[in-house]
């Protein structure tokens, strides 16, 4: 059962997507085929991509290594008990792999925190990175980006009973937590000199610090914060409006312009695929947004 350019009925598509959400398992190599379930994406069989060293390496290894997050509910999440990976980014990653001819059982997901993304791509530890990775000019000097495939903006997460912080204007003197190497921590340091900052490698540690009261707020992309809030609505809330623009790209090795164009084409010519992914993941909260236009550079 496939979706993509084939235009199957909605019921079939949703069944396929639902299966895909439960089809991943294992510690490093997630496999849909072990369970006998069908892949959710049409796996390309006639991939024409010359001049891409990354694709050549993927083909000769017969696997694709994709860096992801695994503590971000709704985006990139690993259920430690079941081994199941879920979320919008995981589905986007699986779609990208399928367009390169790599089925779900050929994907090796690797958890890589924000600060290590550029080095992981530069060192060849991963072939792609799909994990709330904002396209910035500075990063464009270190890695390539296909996309954007999603847009969000920096926001704030506070305790449910907090009434002091209602927007970024209330942060002076407060202790705000974010991930090392992320755009949000940098934005706070550059624009809010009176704000104290705490950093961890991953956002779930910031959320833990918020719950124990050792920080006053967590700041990162609102899409990430909404995922944490939805997991614990009795204790957490997102406040204010997004105050930056974050455009997510698929990270890839810097020099591989052929791969970048190829994945941009996948994103551009995917028909309804993006909408199906959105509806099955982030859109479950009832929100609806459009796929952003790809910005070829
Ligand atoms: N999108 C922002 C960034 O790329 C924050 C989220 C993250 O750290 O992954 O830095």
Boltz pocket constraint, residues with backbone or C-beta under 6 A from the ligand:
constraints:
  - pocket:
      binder: B
      contacts: [[A, 114], [A, 131], [A, 132], [A, 133], [A, 134], [A, 179], [A, 181], [A, 182], [A, 183], [A, 184], [A, 220], [A, 221], [A, 246]]
      max_distance: 6.0
